[in-house]
Amino acid sequence: MENITNMNIQQMQQQLINQISTVNNEDILRMLGEELTYSLESHTDLATMLSADDLNELTMLANEPPEKDTMSLSEFNNIMEQWRMK
């Protein structure tokens, strides 16, 4: 698939049409339709609907390293073993 930043409008439209035509999942199609409808009808930046505290929290969470709240497999197995003994 070509990088979308190197495409003109018609190429982007065609790529999206091609992608959507292969989707058979009703939930995905519904989500795409709702997102497109919202984007076409509303030009509201959703971030403006958040309080300053909510926006700061969301930004902080988005900037956390992905592995922040993870544990190793051995830690998980140890916890599960203790849980099974109860």
N, C-alpha and C positions, 0 to 999 in steps of 0.2 A: 504494500500500500504506500502510495506517495505521501510525503510529509505535507500536511494540510497548509503549512505556512508558505509553501511554494506553489499553491494553486490559486487560480482565479475563481470568482464566484460560481461560474457554471461548473467548473471541475469539482468544487466542494459540494455543490448541490447533487451532482451525479454520484459522487462517492457516497454521500449520505443515503441517497435513494438506493444504491446498490447494497449498502450495509443493511438498511431497514428491510429491504425485500427478502433478505435471508433469515430474518428473525421470525421464529414461530412461537415465541413465548409471549402469551397475552399480557403478563405483568410488565415485561420490558416494553412492549408496544404502548401499553397504557401510560407508563411512566414517561416515555418519550413524548407522547401526545400531550400529557399534562405540562411537561416542562416547556415544550414548544408553545403551547397556548399561553402559558404564563409569560414567557419571554416576549411574545408578540403583542400581548394585551397590556402588559405592565412594564414600566421602565423603572420600577422601584428597586433600588439596591437593597437587598435583604439585610445587609449589614447596618443600614440606617434604622432598622426596626429593633435592633438590639440596644440594650442599655450599655453605657460605657463599661461597666463592670463585666457584663456578659461578653462584650466584644474583646475585652482584655483577656478574659478567661479562655475564650475560644482561640484567640491568637496564641496564648501561652500553650494550650493543648496541642495546637497544630505544629508548634515549633519544638515539641518534646521529641527526643529520639525515639524511634519506633520500639526499641528494645527496653525502654524504661520500666515497664510493668511486667516484664517477662521473667521466667525462671528457667533454669536449666532442666533438662530431662531428668537428671538424677535427683534434683530437688523435688520435682513433680512426683517421681516414683516413690521417693521417701515419704512425702505427704500422703500419697494414696495408700501406701502400705500401712501407715499409722491409722488412717481413716478406716481401712478394712478391718483392723484389729479391734475396733470399738464395737 
